[in-house]
Amino acid sequence: MRRNALLIAALGFTLACSTEPQTVTSVTLSQTVASVQVGAALTLTATPYDQNDAALSGKTVTWVSSDTTIATVDSSGIITGVAAGTVTITATIDGVSASATVTVTVPSTASGTGS
């Protein structure tokens, strides 16, 4: 009986120890080059992957804009154009980052010639 208990305990320990931690080794963005107009919004998504290239879930993404006077980004990856220019939007998950270049443009206005 003691031998069975030790075997079961050892098996349980082996199973518990054989589970690899969900270590983020890379991050992929839904777009790496994008554009948005002033006053409009665009959503980026970030997907973390482990050492086996398996997508991970339940990870927190931190979003940062290189210049918030040109575009802002919220905690959900929604980018809002503020002024014309180009910014880098970076998503970081567990210390691993990926970036996208976002160009913000001013909407063109239609001009008539009159009669």
TIZA-7604 format. One record per residue (C-alpha): x, y, z; residue number from 0; residue in one letter. Coordinates in pm, 1 decimal. Layout:
BEGIN
<site <X; Y; Z>; NUM; "a">
...
//
This chain:
BEGIN
<site <0.0; 0.0; 0.0>; 0; "m">
<site <283.2; 239.8; 86.0>; 1; "r">
<site <452.5; 160.1; -244.4>; 2; "r">
<site <132.1; 249.3; -435.9>; 3; "n">
<site <99.9; 574.3; -244.8>; 4; "a">
<site <461.0; 666.9; -332.0>; 5; "l">
<site <405.2; 576.8; -695.7>; 6; "l">
<site <90.9; 788.6; -713.9>; 7; "i">
<site <265.9; 1078.7; -540.8>; 8; "a">
<site <562.2; 1053.8; -779.9>; 9; "a">
<site <331.4; 1039.9; -1081.0>; 10; "l">
<site <141.8; 1346.0; -959.0>; 11; "g">
<site <469.0; 1533.8; -906.9>; 12; "f">
<site <590.2; 1440.2; -1254.7>; 13; "t">
<site <267.1; 1558.7; -1416.3>; 14; "l">
<site <273.0; 1884.0; -1219.8>; 15; "a">
<site <634.8; 1950.4; -1312.5>; 16; "c">
<site <604.1; 1858.2; -1678.4>; 17; "s">
<site <366.2; 2144.1; -1756.3>; 18; "t">
<site <565.4; 2414.6; -1930.8>; 19; "e">
<site <494.6; 2771.8; -1820.3>; 20; "p">
<site <323.8; 2997.2; -2069.9>; 21; "q">
<site <628.2; 3205.7; -2156.1>; 22; "t">
<site <575.0; 3469.8; -2422.1>; 23; "v">
<site <852.2; 3451.8; -2682.0>; 24; "t">
<site <694.4; 3662.2; -2957.8>; 25; "s">
<site <406.6; 3899.1; -3022.5>; 26; "v">
<site <227.0; 3949.5; -3353.7>; 27; "t">
<site <8.2; 4248.7; -3438.1>; 28; "l">
<site <-296.4; 4238.1; -3665.9>; 29; "s">
<site <-131.7; 4510.7; -3877.6>; 30; "q">
<site <223.3; 4646.0; -3878.9>; 31; "t">
<site <152.8; 4936.8; -4114.3>; 32; "v">
<site <-176.9; 5123.7; -4098.6>; 33; "a">
<site <-338.3; 5459.6; -4151.7>; 34; "s">
<site <-621.1; 5644.1; -3984.6>; 35; "v">
<site <-775.3; 5986.3; -4036.2>; 36; "q">
<site <-778.6; 6261.9; -3775.9>; 37; "v">
<site <-1080.6; 6200.8; -3552.0>; 38; "g">
<site <-1123.2; 5840.5; -3667.6>; 39; "a">
<site <-1032.6; 5518.0; -3489.6>; 40; "a">
<site <-856.0; 5195.6; -3580.3>; 41; "l">
<site <-820.7; 4882.2; -3368.0>; 42; "t">
<site <-505.9; 4671.2; -3350.7>; 43; "l">
<site <-490.0; 4332.1; -3183.3>; 44; "t">
<site <-183.2; 4169.4; -3033.6>; 45; "a">
<site <-137.4; 3793.1; -3012.0>; 46; "t">
<site <132.4; 3643.3; -2789.1>; 47; "p">
<site <302.7; 3314.2; -2881.1>; 48; "y">
<site <509.2; 3070.7; -2673.8>; 49; "d">
<site <833.1; 2889.9; -2759.9>; 50; "q">
<site <632.3; 2630.4; -2957.4>; 51; "n">
<site <458.2; 2900.7; -3165.6>; 52; "d">
<site <131.3; 2828.1; -2987.5>; 53; "a">
<site <-95.2; 3128.7; -2933.6>; 54; "a">
<site <-143.9; 3217.3; -2566.9>; 55; "l">
<site <-453.0; 3361.7; -2404.7>; 56; "s">
<site <-522.7; 3551.8; -2087.8>; 57; "g">
<site <-218.1; 3778.3; -2118.9>; 58; "k">
<site <-231.5; 4151.6; -2046.9>; 59; "t">
<site <-129.6; 4384.5; -2329.9>; 60; "v">
<site <20.8; 4726.6; -2261.8>; 61; "t">
<site <-22.4; 4970.9; -2552.0>; 62; "w">
<site <190.1; 5283.5; -2603.4>; 63; "v">
<site <194.0; 5559.6; -2865.4>; 64; "s">
<site <528.9; 5719.7; -2949.1>; 65; "s">
<site <355.9; 6061.1; -2982.5>; 66; "d">
<site <13.1; 6119.5; -2830.3>; 67; "t">
<site <-15.4; 6456.9; -3007.6>; 68; "t">
<site <-46.2; 6258.0; -3333.5>; 69; "i">
<site <-235.2; 5945.4; -3218.7>; 70; "a">
<site <-349.2; 5796.0; -2891.4>; 71; "t">
<site <-401.2; 5430.4; -2809.4>; 72; "v">
<site <-613.7; 5291.9; -2527.9>; 73; "d">
<site <-580.5; 4973.1; -2324.9>; 74; "s">
<site <-786.7; 4782.2; -2585.0>; 75; "s">
<site <-561.5; 4876.2; -2878.0>; 76; "g">
<site <-798.7; 5137.4; -3019.3>; 77; "i">
<site <-594.4; 5406.1; -3193.1>; 78; "i">
<site <-745.1; 5751.4; -3246.9>; 79; "t">
<site <-598.0; 5998.0; -3493.6>; 80; "g">
<site <-529.2; 6337.3; -3334.7>; 81; "v">
<site <-315.4; 6527.6; -3588.5>; 82; "a">
<site <-140.7; 6455.5; -3917.8>; 83; "a">
<site <185.4; 6263.7; -3883.3>; 84; "g">
<site <333.3; 5921.7; -3822.8>; 85; "t">
<site <364.6; 5736.0; -3492.2>; 86; "v">
<site <481.8; 5402.6; -3366.6>; 87; "t">
<site <227.5; 5204.9; -3165.7>; 88; "i">
<site <385.6; 4939.5; -2944.9>; 89; "t">
<site <216.4; 4644.2; -2776.0>; 90; "a">
<site <404.8; 4475.6; -2491.9>; 91; "t">
<site <312.3; 4143.5; -2332.0>; 92; "i">
<site <527.8; 4001.8; -2051.3>; 93; "d">
<site <822.5; 4214.1; -2166.0>; 94; "g">
<site <799.9; 4110.5; -2533.3>; 95; "v">
<site <703.0; 4385.1; -2781.0>; 96; "s">
<site <579.5; 4434.4; -3134.6>; 97; "a">
<site <524.7; 4764.0; -3313.2>; 98; "s">
<site <315.3; 4912.1; -3591.1>; 99; "a">
<site <371.6; 5229.7; -3788.1>; 100; "t">
<site <53.4; 5434.0; -3808.9>; 101; "v">
<site <13.1; 5732.9; -4038.9>; 102; "t">
<site <-253.5; 5984.2; -3943.4>; 103; "v">
<site <-399.8; 6186.7; -4228.7>; 104; "t">
<site <-631.5; 6484.4; -4248.0>; 105; "v">
<site <-959.5; 6401.6; -4423.8>; 106; "p">
<site <-981.5; 6570.8; -4760.3>; 107; "s">
<site <-1262.6; 6816.2; -4809.7>; 108; "t">
<site <-1457.1; 6834.5; -5131.7>; 109; "a">
<site <-1439.3; 7177.3; -5288.2>; 110; "s">
<site <-1687.7; 7294.1; -5542.1>; 111; "g">
<site <-1620.3; 7545.0; -5817.3>; 112; "t">
<site <-1953.8; 7718.9; -5781.3>; 113; "g">
<site <-2167.4; 7837.8; -6072.3>; 114; "s">
//
